Amino acid sequence: MRPIGASSAALGGLNRQLEGFDRAAAAVVEQSVGAEGFEPIDISTGARKAGENLDSAQNATLEGAMVDMRITKYMAVANMQVLKTEDELAQVAEQLVR
């Protein structure tokens, strides 16, 4: 078995997070669009209930979809930081070899 490099793992994770973000964004739009188009929404009422059941994928709530978007955003940023760190490490290693 061949070891997986940090950049491969980070790129794979980044792709998964971008796909997850797209799904969550689509769920936000789906939950906030009525028969007559976009409608004003009251998140605070649902937000109070959001802690009762944290499985947003099963319940498909607006609040859950918004939380999913935030989580995937931070996970994508973490994967980008791995790529940045690996690039910086490669630059330092190149300078050491000179």
C-alpha positions as CSV (number, residue, x, y, z in Angstrom):
1,M,0.0,0.0,0.0
2,R,1.3,3.4,-1.0
3,P,1.2,6.2,1.6
4,I,-1.0,9.2,0.7
5,G,0.7,12.6,0.5
6,A,-0.5,15.6,2.5
7,S,-1.4,17.5,-0.7
8,S,-3.4,14.6,-2.0
9,A,-5.3,14.2,1.2
10,A,-5.9,18.0,1.4
11,L,-7.1,18.3,-2.2
12,G,-9.4,15.3,-1.7
13,G,-10.8,16.9,1.5
14,L,-11.2,20.3,-0.2
15,N,-13.1,18.7,-3.0
16,R,-15.4,16.9,-0.6
17,Q,-16.0,20.1,1.4
18,L,-16.8,22.1,-1.7
19,E,-19.4,19.5,-2.8
20,G,-20.8,19.5,0.8
21,F,-21.0,23.3,0.7
22,D,-22.9,23.1,-2.6
23,R,-25.4,20.6,-1.1
24,A,-25.9,22.7,2.0
25,A,-26.4,25.9,-0.1
26,A,-28.9,24.2,-2.2
27,A,-30.8,23.1,0.9
28,V,-30.8,26.7,2.2
29,V,-32.3,27.9,-1.1
30,E,-34.8,25.0,-1.1
31,Q,-35.9,25.8,2.5
32,S,-36.2,29.5,2.0
33,V,-38.1,29.5,-1.3
34,G,-41.9,29.3,-1.3
35,A,-44.4,28.9,-4.1
36,E,-44.2,32.7,-4.8
37,G,-40.4,32.9,-4.6
38,F,-38.2,34.0,-1.8
39,E,-40.1,34.7,1.4
40,P,-38.9,36.4,4.6
41,I,-37.8,33.8,7.1
42,D,-37.6,33.8,10.9
43,I,-34.5,31.8,11.9
44,S,-34.6,32.7,15.6
45,T,-37.7,30.5,16.2
46,G,-36.2,27.5,14.5
47,A,-32.8,28.3,15.9
48,R,-34.1,27.8,19.4
49,K,-35.3,24.3,18.4
50,A,-32.2,23.4,16.5
51,G,-30.4,22.1,19.5
52,E,-33.0,19.5,20.1
53,N,-32.0,17.4,17.2
54,L,-28.6,18.1,15.6
55,D,-28.9,15.8,12.6
56,S,-29.6,18.3,9.9
57,A,-29.3,15.8,7.1
58,Q,-32.2,13.8,8.4
59,N,-34.4,16.8,9.3
60,A,-33.5,19.1,6.4
61,T,-34.0,22.3,8.3
62,L,-32.9,25.7,7.2
63,E,-30.9,26.1,10.4
64,G,-29.2,22.7,9.9
65,A,-28.3,23.6,6.3
66,M,-26.8,26.9,7.4
67,V,-24.8,25.1,10.1
68,D,-23.6,22.6,7.5
69,M,-22.5,25.5,5.3
70,R,-20.4,27.0,8.1
71,I,-18.9,23.6,9.0
72,T,-17.9,22.8,5.4
73,K,-16.4,26.3,5.1
74,Y,-14.1,25.8,8.0
75,M,-13.1,22.4,6.9
76,A,-12.3,23.7,3.4
77,V,-10.2,26.4,5.0
78,A,-8.3,23.8,7.1
79,N,-7.6,21.8,3.9
80,M,-6.3,25.0,2.2
81,Q,-4.0,25.7,5.2
82,V,-2.6,22.2,4.8
83,L,-1.8,23.0,1.2
84,K,-0.2,26.3,2.1
85,T,1.9,24.7,4.9
86,E,3.1,22.0,2.5
87,D,4.1,24.7,0.0
88,E,6.0,26.7,2.6
89,L,7.7,23.5,3.8
90,A,8.8,22.7,0.2
91,Q,10.2,26.2,-0.2
92,V,12.2,26.0,3.0
93,A,13.5,22.5,2.0
94,E,14.5,23.9,-1.4
95,Q,16.4,26.7,0.3
96,L,18.2,24.3,2.6
97,V,19.3,22.1,-0.3
98,R,20.9,25.1,-2.0
